[in-house]
Amino acid sequence: MEGSQIKRVGVLLLMLALYFYLGNFLERSNFPFLIAGISALFVGYIFLFQQSKAWHWKQILLIGVLFRLAFLVAIPNLSDDYFRFIWDGHLVMNGVNPYDFLPTEVAIEFPNKEDLLAGMNSPNYYSVYPPITQGIYAFSVWLSPNSILGNILVLRLLIILSEVLTFLLIRAILKNNSLQEKNATLYFFNPLCIIEFVGGLHFEAFVILFLSLSIWLMQKNRIIFSAISWAIAIGIKLVPLLLIAAFIRKLQLKKALLFYFTIAASSLLLFFPLLNLESWFNFKSSVDLYFKIFEFNASVYYLIREIGEAIIGYNPIQTVGPILSKIAIGIMLFLQLRKKKLLGQSFFEVMLFSLLAYYLLASTVHPWYVGMLVFFCVFTSYRFAILWSFLAFLSYFAYSNADYQESHTLIAIEYISLLGFLIYELVQKKQSFAILKNRE
C-alpha cells in the first residue's frame, strides 16, 4: 500500500472513530470535546475532498454510508426534537390530528407517553411539522410501536437511504451541468450534514432529497414531476416555498405557469390535514413562534435586539422578528427576480444567496439549517457555506451551562468569520470576471 493510500485509510478510520464517539458517548454539555472533535472532523473532511479524485464514486458512496452508520443505534445527543417526532407519530397512529391538541391536552394512552412528554422541549406548543413529516413519524411508530430506540432506528435508516439517493442525484446534476463530479463529496462527506441529519434526525435530509430530485427532473424537462417533488419538499419543511419565485426566471412562461399550478395543486393535497381552520390556526401559531418568541444563534437580529433593549428597555422580538422576516422575503424575491434568465450556475447561486439572506435576518438559526446552504453551494464556486457548516457548531456552547446562555463572543466570531470569507469570495469572483472580460 502506497504512502498516500495509508494516509487516506488512516484519516478515514480516525474520522469513523470520531463519529462513533460523538454519536454514542459525547454529552452536548461537554463543549470543549465537542468542538475539538468537530474541528478534527473538518480537517479530515477537507483532506478527503482534496483526495476525492483518487476514489471511484462507489468508494465515496461506501465511505459516506460508513460515516453515517456510526450513528445507527445512537440516541440523539445534540437535539431533543426527536421526542416530539415520535409523540406526533403516536398521535397519527391513534387517529388524532397532531395540530388539534397541545401535548399537555392529549388524553389518550400510548407506549412511552410519559417519557416522551418529559423529554419534549415543546409541550406547550402545537405541532409545527408539516403533514408529510407526520406520515414519516407515524411510519416509524407503526414499525416499532413500543420502543423509542426502535423509532429512532427506523427514522435514521430512512434518512441514510435519503442521503444515498441525494448523493446519486447530486452526481447526476453536476454531470448535467458539466461540473466536477467530485464536488458531490462536499455534501456527502460534510460533518454537519452527517451529524445533524443522521445523528440528530433532522428532516432537512429529506428536503434536500426532494429538491435535488426536482432539479434533476427539471433538467430532464419533466416539469410536472419536478413540481410535485418540490411540493413534497415544502410538505416536509416550509422553507422551499420561499425559493419558488426563481422559476419564473428559470423556465419559459408556459412551463413556469405549469410548474406553479402543479405546486399549488400538490400542496393542497399534501396539506389536507390543515384544511380545517382550527388546525390551520394552531399550526400557524406555532410557526409564528419562530419569529416572535424563539431566539438562537442569530446575527442581525441580535444586533437590533441589543439596540432596541437599550432604547425601550425590553426585548422587541415580537415586533422586530416579523419585520425582519418580511425584509428577508423581500430580499429573496429581489434576488430571484432581478435577472431575466437563470441559467446554469446562476440558478444555484440565487438559491444559495436567497437562503443566506433569510438566515442572516432570522432570529433562530440552528446548525442543521446550514445543510441546505451546503447543498446549493455544491453547484457553485462559492464555499462560504462550508465554512459556516463548521462555525455553526460554536452555537452549542449554549448547552454547556445550566441556563443555556449563549456566548456573544463566539456568535460574533461565527458571523464575522462567515461574512469576512463571503466578502473575500465575492471580491475574488469579481476580479476573475474582470480578467476574463479583459481577455475577450
Contacts in CASP RR format, 6 or more apart in sequence:
PFRMAT RR
TARGET T0000
AUTHOR 0000-0000-0000
METHOD contacts of the structure
MODEL  1
MEGSQIKRVGVLLLMLALYFYLGNFLERSNFPFLIAGISALFVGYIFLFQ
QSKAWHWKQILLIGVLFRLAFLVAIPNLSDDYFRFIWDGHLVMNGVNPYD
FLPTEVAIEFPNKEDLLAGMNSPNYYSVYPPITQGIYAFSVWLSPNSILG
NILVLRLLIILSEVLTFLLIRAILKNNSLQEKNATLYFFNPLCIIEFVGG
LHFEAFVILFLSLSIWLMQKNRIIFSAISWAIAIGIKLVPLLLIAAFIRK
LQLKKALLFYFTIAASSLLLFFPLLNLESWFNFKSSVDLYFKIFEFNASV
YYLIREIGEAIIGYNPIQTVGPILSKIAIGIMLFLQLRKKKLLGQSFFEV
MLFSLLAYYLLASTVHPWYVGMLVFFCVFTSYRFAILWSFLAFLSYFAYS
NADYQESHTLIAIEYISLLGFLIYELVQKKQSFAILKNRE
1 9 0 8 1.000
4 51 0 8 1.000
4 54 0 8 1.000
8 48 0 8 1.000
8 51 0 8 1.000
8 54 0 8 1.000
11 44 0 8 1.000
11 47 0 8 1.000
11 48 0 8 1.000
12 48 0 8 1.000
12 63 0 8 1.000
14 40 0 8 1.000
14 44 0 8 1.000
15 40 0 8 1.000
15 41 0 8 1.000
15 44 0 8 1.000
15 45 0 8 1.000
15 48 0 8 1.000
15 67 0 8 1.000
16 66 0 8 1.000
16 67 0 8 1.000
16 70 0 8 1.000
18 37 0 8 1.000
18 40 0 8 1.000
18 41 0 8 1.000
19 41 0 8 1.000
19 67 0 8 1.000
19 70 0 8 1.000
19 71 0 8 1.000
19 194 0 8 1.000
19 195 0 8 1.000
20 70 0 8 1.000
21 37 0 8 1.000
22 34 0 8 1.000
22 37 0 8 1.000
22 38 0 8 1.000
22 41 0 8 1.000
22 195 0 8 1.000
23 70 0 8 1.000
23 71 0 8 1.000
23 74 0 8 1.000
23 77 0 8 1.000
23 195 0 8 1.000
23 199 0 8 1.000
24 70 0 8 1.000
24 71 0 8 1.000
24 73 0 8 1.000
24 74 0 8 1.000
26 33 0 8 1.000
26 34 0 8 1.000
26 77 0 8 1.000
27 77 0 8 1.000
28 34 0 8 1.000
28 77 0 8 1.000
28 78 0 8 1.000
28 396 0 8 1.000
28 399 0 8 1.000
28 400 0 8 1.000
29 399 0 8 1.000
29 400 0 8 1.000
29 401 0 8 1.000
30 400 0 8 1.000
31 396 0 8 1.000
31 397 0 8 1.000
31 399 0 8 1.000
31 400 0 8 1.000
34 393 0 8 1.000
34 396 0 8 1.000
35 393 0 8 1.000
35 394 0 8 1.000
35 396 0 8 1.000
38 191 0 8 1.000
38 195 0 8 1.000
38 390 0 8 1.000
38 393 0 8 1.000
39 390 0 8 1.000
41 191 0 8 1.000
42 191 0 8 1.000
42 390 0 8 1.000
45 189 0 8 1.000
45 190 0 8 1.000
45 191 0 8 1.000
48 63 0 8 1.000
48 185 0 8 1.000
48 189 0 8 1.000
49 182 0 8 1.000
49 185 0 8 1.000
49 186 0 8 1.000
49 189 0 8 1.000
52 60 0 8 1.000
52 182 0 8 1.000
52 185 0 8 1.000
53 182 0 8 1.000
55 63 0 8 1.000
57 171 0 8 1.000
57 181 0 8 1.000
57 184 0 8 1.000
60 167 0 8 1.000
60 184 0 8 1.000
60 185 0 8 1.000
60 188 0 8 1.000
60 189 0 8 1.000
61 164 0 8 1.000
61 167 0 8 1.000
61 168 0 8 1.000
61 188 0 8 1.000
63 189 0 8 1.000
64 167 0 8 1.000
64 188 0 8 1.000
64 189 0 8 1.000
64 194 0 8 1.000
65 160 0 8 1.000
65 164 0 8 1.000
67 189 0 8 1.000
67 194 0 8 1.000
68 160 0 8 1.000
68 163 0 8 1.000
68 194 0 8 1.000
68 198 0 8 1.000
69 160 0 8 1.000
71 156 0 8 1.000
71 194 0 8 1.000
71 195 0 8 1.000
71 198 0 8 1.000
71 199 0 8 1.000
71 200 0 8 1.000
72 153 0 8 1.000
72 156 0 8 1.000
72 157 0 8 1.000
73 149 0 8 1.000
73 153 0 8 1.000
74 199 0 8 1.000
75 149 0 8 1.000
75 152 0 8 1.000
76 82 0 8 1.000
76 152 0 8 1.000
76 199 0 8 1.000
76 200 0 8 1.000
76 201 0 8 1.000
78 195 0 8 1.000
78 196 0 8 1.000
78 199 0 8 1.000
78 200 0 8 1.000
78 396 0 8 1.000
79 196 0 8 1.000
79 200 0 8 1.000
79 201 0 8 1.000
79 202 0 8 1.000
79 366 0 8 1.000
79 368 0 8 1.000
80 119 0 8 1.000
80 120 0 8 1.000
80 121 0 8 1.000
81 121 0 8 1.000
81 200 0 8 1.000
81 201 0 8 1.000
81 202 0 8 1.000
82 151 0 8 1.000
82 152 0 8 1.000
82 155 0 8 1.000
82 200 0 8 1.000
82 201 0 8 1.000
83 116 0 8 1.000
83 117 0 8 1.000
83 119 0 8 1.000
83 120 0 8 1.000
83 121 0 8 1.000
84 103 0 8 1.000
84 120 0 8 1.000
84 121 0 8 1.000
84 122 0 8 1.000
84 127 0 8 1.000
84 129 0 8 1.000
85 129 0 8 1.000
85 133 0 8 1.000
85 137 0 8 1.000
85 140 0 8 1.000
85 151 0 8 1.000
85 155 0 8 1.000
85 201 0 8 1.000
86 112 0 8 1.000
86 116 0 8 1.000
86 137 0 8 1.000
86 140 0 8 1.000
86 141 0 8 1.000
86 148 0 8 1.000
86 151 0 8 1.000
86 152 0 8 1.000
87 98 0 8 1.000
87 103 0 8 1.000
87 116 0 8 1.000
87 117 0 8 1.000
87 120 0 8 1.000
88 98 0 8 1.000
88 127 0 8 1.000
88 129 0 8 1.000
88 133 0 8 1.000
88 134 0 8 1.000
88 137 0 8 1.000
88 138 0 8 1.000
89 98 0 8 1.000
89 134 0 8 1.000
89 135 0 8 1.000
89 137 0 8 1.000
89 138 0 8 1.000
89 140 0 8 1.000
89 141 0 8 1.000
90 110 0 8 1.000
90 111 0 8 1.000
90 113 0 8 1.000
90 116 0 8 1.000
90 141 0 8 1.000
91 97 0 8 1.000
91 98 0 8 1.000
91 101 0 8 1.000
91 106 0 8 1.000
91 108 0 8 1.000
92 98 0 8 1.000
92 134 0 8 1.000
92 135 0 8 1.000
92 137 0 8 1.000
92 138 0 8 1.000
92 141 0 8 1.000
93 110 0 8 1.000
93 138 0 8 1.000
93 141 0 8 1.000
93 142 0 8 1.000
93 145 0 8 1.000
94 108 0 8 1.000
94 110 0 8 1.000
96 106 0 8 1.000
96 108 0 8 1.000
97 273 0 8 1.000
97 279 0 8 1.000
98 126 0 8 1.000
98 127 0 8 1.000
98 129 0 8 1.000
98 134 0 8 1.000
99 126 0 8 1.000
99 127 0 8 1.000
99 273 0 8 1.000
99 274 0 8 1.000
99 279 0 8 1.000
99 280 0 8 1.000
99 282 0 8 1.000
99 283 0 8 1.000
100 126 0 8 1.000
100 278 0 8 1.000
100 279 0 8 1.000
100 282 0 8 1.000
101 126 0 8 1.000
102 123 0 8 1.000
102 124 0 8 1.000
102 125 0 8 1.000
102 126 0 8 1.000
103 117 0 8 1.000
103 120 0 8 1.000
103 122 0 8 1.000
103 123 0 8 1.000
103 124 0 8 1.000
104 117 0 8 1.000
104 123 0 8 1.000
104 124 0 8 1.000
111 145 0 8 1.000
111 146 0 8 1.000
111 147 0 8 1.000
112 146 0 8 1.000
112 147 0 8 1.000
112 148 0 8 1.000
115 148 0 8 1.000
116 148 0 8 1.000
117 123 0 8 1.000
122 128 0 8 1.000
122 286 0 8 1.000
125 285 0 8 1.000
125 286 0 8 1.000
125 289 0 8 1.000
126 282 0 8 1.000
126 283 0 8 1.000
126 285 0 8 1.000
126 286 0 8 1.000
127 134 0 8 1.000
127 283 0 8 1.000
127 286 0 8 1.000
128 283 0 8 1.000
128 286 0 8 1.000
128 287 0 8 1.000
128 289 0 8 1.000
128 290 0 8 1.000
129 137 0 8 1.000
129 203 0 8 1.000
130 234 0 8 1.000
130 235 0 8 1.000
130 236 0 8 1.000
130 237 0 8 1.000
130 238 0 8 1.000
130 270 0 8 1.000
130 271 0 8 1.000
131 235 0 8 1.000
131 270 0 8 1.000
131 271 0 8 1.000
131 272 0 8 1.000
131 273 0 8 1.000
131 274 0 8 1.000
132 206 0 8 1.000
132 232 0 8 1.000
132 235 0 8 1.000
132 236 0 8 1.000
132 270 0 8 1.000
133 203 0 8 1.000
133 206 0 8 1.000
133 235 0 8 1.000
133 236 0 8 1.000
133 237 0 8 1.000
134 273 0 8 1.000
136 155 0 8 1.000
136 158 0 8 1.000
136 203 0 8 1.000
136 206 0 8 1.000
137 155 0 8 1.000
139 154 0 8 1.000
139 158 0 8 1.000
140 150 0 8 1.000
140 151 0 8 1.000
140 154 0 8 1.000
140 155 0 8 1.000
140 158 0 8 1.000
141 151 0 8 1.000
143 150 0 8 1.000
143 154 0 8 1.000
144 150 0 8 1.000
144 151 0 8 1.000
144 153 0 8 1.000
144 154 0 8 1.000
152 201 0 8 1.000
155 201 0 8 1.000
156 198 0 8 1.000
156 199 0 8 1.000
156 201 0 8 1.000
158 206 0 8 1.000
159 197 0 8 1.000
159 198 0 8 1.000
159 201 0 8 1.000
159 203 0 8 1.000
159 205 0 8 1.000
159 206 0 8 1.000
160 198 0 8 1.000
162 205 0 8 1.000
162 206 0 8 1.000
162 209 0 8 1.000
163 188 0 8 1.000
163 193 0 8 1.000
163 197 0 8 1.000
163 198 0 8 1.000
163 205 0 8 1.000
163 209 0 8 1.000
165 209 0 8 1.000
165 213 0 8 1.000
166 187 0 8 1.000
166 188 0 8 1.000
166 205 0 8 1.000
166 208 0 8 1.000
166 209 0 8 1.000
166 212 0 8 1.000
166 375 0 8 1.000
167 184 0 8 1.000
167 187 0 8 1.000
167 188 0 8 1.000
169 209 0 8 1.000
169 212 0 8 1.000
169 213 0 8 1.000
169 215 0 8 1.000
169 216 0 8 1.000
170 183 0 8 1.000
170 184 0 8 1.000
170 187 0 8 1.000
170 188 0 8 1.000
170 212 0 8 1.000
170 375 0 8 1.000
170 378 0 8 1.000
171 181 0 8 1.000
171 184 0 8 1.000
172 216 0 8 1.000
173 212 0 8 1.000
173 215 0 8 1.000
173 216 0 8 1.000
173 219 0 8 1.000
173 379 0 8 1.000
174 180 0 8 1.000
174 181 0 8 1.000
174 183 0 8 1.000
174 184 0 8 1.000
174 378 0 8 1.000
174 379 0 8 1.000
175 181 0 8 1.000
176 216 0 8 1.000
176 219 0 8 1.000
177 344 0 8 1.000
177 345 0 8 1.000
177 379 0 8 1.000
179 345 0 8 1.000
179 379 0 8 1.000
183 378 0 8 1.000
183 379 0 8 1.000
184 378 0 8 1.000
186 374 0 8 1.000
186 377 0 8 1.000
186 378 0 8 1.000
186 386 0 8 1.000
187 193 0 8 1.000
187 374 0 8 1.000
187 375 0 8 1.000
187 378 0 8 1.000
190 371 0 8 1.000
190 374 0 8 1.000
190 386 0 8 1.000
190 389 0 8 1.000
191 389 0 8 1.000
191 390 0 8 1.000
192 367 0 8 1.000
192 368 0 8 1.000
192 370 0 8 1.000
192 371 0 8 1.000
192 374 0 8 1.000
192 389 0 8 1.000
192 390 0 8 1.000
192 392 0 8 1.000
192 393 0 8 1.000
193 205 0 8 1.000
193 371 0 8 1.000
193 374 0 8 1.000
193 389 0 8 1.000
196 202 0 8 1.000
196 204 0 8 1.000
196 367 0 8 1.000
196 368 0 8 1.000
196 371 0 8 1.000
197 204 0 8 1.000
197 205 0 8 1.000
197 368 0 8 1.000
197 371 0 8 1.000
198 205 0 8 1.000
200 368 0 8 1.000
202 368 0 8 1.000
203 236 0 8 1.000
203 237 0 8 1.000
204 237 0 8 1.000
204 368 0 8 1.000
204 369 0 8 1.000
204 371 0 8 1.000
204 372 0 8 1.000
206 233 0 8 1.000
206 236 0 8 1.000
207 233 0 8 1.000
207 236 0 8 1.000
207 237 0 8 1.000
207 239 0 8 1.000
207 240 0 8 1.000
207 372 0 8 1.000
208 371 0 8 1.000
208 372 0 8 1.000
208 375 0 8 1.000
210 229 0 8 1.000
210 230 0 8 1.000
210 232 0 8 1.000
210 233 0 8 1.000
210 236 0 8 1.000
211 229 0 8 1.000
211 230 0 8 1.000
211 233 0 8 1.000
211 240 0 8 1.000
211 372 0 8 1.000
211 375 0 8 1.000
212 375 0 8 1.000
213 229 0 8 1.000
214 226 0 8 1.000
214 227 0 8 1.000
214 229 0 8 1.000
214 230 0 8 1.000
214 233 0 8 1.000
215 226 0 8 1.000
217 223 0 8 1.000
217 225 0 8 1.000
217 226 0 8 1.000
217 229 0 8 1.000
218 226 0 8 1.000
218 250 0 8 1.000
218 251 0 8 1.000
223 251 0 8 1.000
223 255 0 8 1.000
223 258 0 8 1.000
223 259 0 8 1.000
223 262 0 8 1.000
224 258 0 8 1.000
224 262 0 8 1.000
226 259 0 8 1.000
227 258 0 8 1.000
227 259 0 8 1.000
227 260 0 8 1.000
227 261 0 8 1.000
227 262 0 8 1.000
227 263 0 8 1.000
227 266 0 8 1.000
228 262 0 8 1.000
228 266 0 8 1.000
230 240 0 8 1.000
230 244 0 8 1.000
230 259 0 8 1.000
230 263 0 8 1.000
231 262 0 8 1.000
231 263 0 8 1.000
231 266 0 8 1.000
231 267 0 8 1.000
231 270 0 8 1.000
232 266 0 8 1.000
232 270 0 8 1.000
233 240 0 8 1.000
234 240 0 8 1.000
234 241 0 8 1.000
234 263 0 8 1.000
234 267 0 8 1.000
234 270 0 8 1.000
235 267 0 8 1.000
235 270 0 8 1.000
235 271 0 8 1.000
238 287 0 8 1.000
239 355 0 8 1.000
239 358 0 8 1.000
239 372 0 8 1.000
242 329 0 8 1.000
242 332 0 8 1.000
242 354 0 8 1.000
242 358 0 8 1.000
243 332 0 8 1.000
243 336 0 8 1.000
243 351 0 8 1.000
243 354 0 8 1.000
243 355 0 8 1.000
244 260 0 8 1.000
244 263 0 8 1.000
245 332 0 8 1.000
245 333 0 8 1.000
245 336 0 8 1.000
245 337 0 8 1.000
246 336 0 8 1.000
246 337 0 8 1.000
246 342 0 8 1.000
246 347 0 8 1.000
246 350 0 8 1.000
246 351 0 8 1.000
246 354 0 8 1.000
247 256 0 8 1.000
247 259 0 8 1.000
247 260 0 8 1.000
248 256 0 8 1.000
248 337 0 8 1.000
249 336 0 8 1.000
249 337 0 8 1.000
249 339 0 8 1.000
249 340 0 8 1.000
249 341 0 8 1.000
249 342 0 8 1.000
249 350 0 8 1.000
250 256 0 8 1.000
250 341 0 8 1.000
250 342 0 8 1.000
250 347 0 8 1.000
251 259 0 8 1.000
268 275 0 8 1.000
273 279 0 8 1.000
274 280 0 8 1.000
274 283 0 8 1.000
290 362 0 8 1.000
290 363 0 8 1.000
290 364 0 8 1.000
291 321 0 8 1.000
291 322 0 8 1.000
291 324 0 8 1.000
291 325 0 8 1.000
291 363 0 8 1.000
292 317 0 8 1.000
292 318 0 8 1.000
292 321 0 8 1.000
292 322 0 8 1.000
293 317 0 8 1.000
293 318 0 8 1.000
294 363 0 8 1.000
294 364 0 8 1.000
295 301 0 8 1.000
295 302 0 8 1.000
295 305 0 8 1.000
295 317 0 8 1.000
295 363 0 8 1.000
295 364 0 8 1.000
296 363 0 8 1.000
296 364 0 8 1.000
296 365 0 8 1.000
296 366 0 8 1.000
296 395 0 8 1.000
296 398 0 8 1.000
296 406 0 8 1.000
297 364 0 8 1.000
297 365 0 8 1.000
297 366 0 8 1.000
297 367 0 8 1.000
297 392 0 8 1.000
297 395 0 8 1.000
297 398 0 8 1.000
297 406 0 8 1.000
297 411 0 8 1.000
297 414 0 8 1.000
298 305 0 8 1.000
298 362 0 8 1.000
298 363 0 8 1.000
298 364 0 8 1.000
298 365 0 8 1.000
298 411 0 8 1.000
299 360 0 8 1.000
299 365 0 8 1.000
299 411 0 8 1.000
299 415 0 8 1.000
300 324 0 8 1.000
300 360 0 8 1.000
300 361 0 8 1.000
301 317 0 8 1.000
301 320 0 8 1.000
301 321 0 8 1.000
301 324 0 8 1.000
301 361 0 8 1.000
301 362 0 8 1.000
301 363 0 8 1.000
302 408 0 8 1.000
302 411 0 8 1.000
304 316 0 8 1.000
304 320 0 8 1.000
304 324 0 8 1.000
305 315 0 8 1.000
305 316 0 8 1.000
305 317 0 8 1.000
305 320 0 8 1.000
308 316 0 8 1.000
308 320 0 8 1.000
309 315 0 8 1.000
309 316 0 8 1.000
317 363 0 8 1.000
320 363 0 8 1.000
321 363 0 8 1.000
324 361 0 8 1.000
324 362 0 8 1.000
324 363 0 8 1.000
325 361 0 8 1.000
325 362 0 8 1.000
327 361 0 8 1.000
328 357 0 8 1.000
328 358 0 8 1.000
328 360 0 8 1.000
328 361 0 8 1.000
328 362 0 8 1.000
329 358 0 8 1.000
331 354 0 8 1.000
331 357 0 8 1.000
331 361 0 8 1.000
332 354 0 8 1.000
332 357 0 8 1.000
332 358 0 8 1.000
335 350 0 8 1.000
335 353 0 8 1.000
335 354 0 8 1.000
335 357 0 8 1.000
336 350 0 8 1.000
336 354 0 8 1.000
339 346 0 8 1.000
339 350 0 8 1.000
342 350 0 8 1.000
345 379 0 8 1.000
345 380 0 8 1.000
345 381 0 8 1.000
348 376 0 8 1.000
348 377 0 8 1.000
348 379 0 8 1.000
348 380 0 8 1.000
349 380 0 8 1.000
349 382 0 8 1.000
351 376 0 8 1.000
352 373 0 8 1.000
352 376 0 8 1.000
352 377 0 8 1.000
352 380 0 8 1.000
352 382 0 8 1.000
352 385 0 8 1.000
355 372 0 8 1.000
355 373 0 8 1.000
355 376 0 8 1.000
356 373 0 8 1.000
356 384 0 8 1.000
356 385 0 8 1.000
356 422 0 8 1.000
359 365 0 8 1.000
359 369 0 8 1.000
359 370 0 8 1.000
359 373 0 8 1.000
365 392 0 8 1.000
365 395 0 8 1.000
366 395 0 8 1.000
367 389 0 8 1.000
367 392 0 8 1.000
367 393 0 8 1.000
367 395 0 8 1.000
367 396 0 8 1.000
370 385 0 8 1.000
370 388 0 8 1.000
370 389 0 8 1.000
370 392 0 8 1.000
371 385 0 8 1.000
371 389 0 8 1.000
373 385 0 8 1.000
373 388 0 8 1.000
373 389 0 8 1.000
374 385 0 8 1.000
374 386 0 8 1.000
374 389 0 8 1.000
376 385 0 8 1.000
377 383 0 8 1.000
377 384 0 8 1.000
377 385 0 8 1.000
377 386 0 8 1.000
381 425 0 8 1.000
381 429 0 8 1.000
382 422 0 8 1.000
382 425 0 8 1.000
382 429 0 8 1.000
383 421 0 8 1.000
383 425 0 8 1.000
384 418 0 8 1.000
384 421 0 8 1.000
384 422 0 8 1.000
384 425 0 8 1.000
387 417 0 8 1.000
387 418 0 8 1.000
387 421 0 8 1.000
388 414 0 8 1.000
388 418 0 8 1.000
391 413 0 8 1.000
391 414 0 8 1.000
391 417 0 8 1.000
391 418 0 8 1.000
392 414 0 8 1.000
394 407 0 8 1.000
394 410 0 8 1.000
394 411 0 8 1.000
394 413 0 8 1.000
394 414 0 8 1.000
395 406 0 8 1.000
395 410 0 8 1.000
395 411 0 8 1.000
395 414 0 8 1.000
397 406 0 8 1.000
397 407 0 8 1.000
397 410 0 8 1.000
398 404 0 8 1.000
398 405 0 8 1.000
398 406 0 8 1.000
398 407 0 8 1.000
END
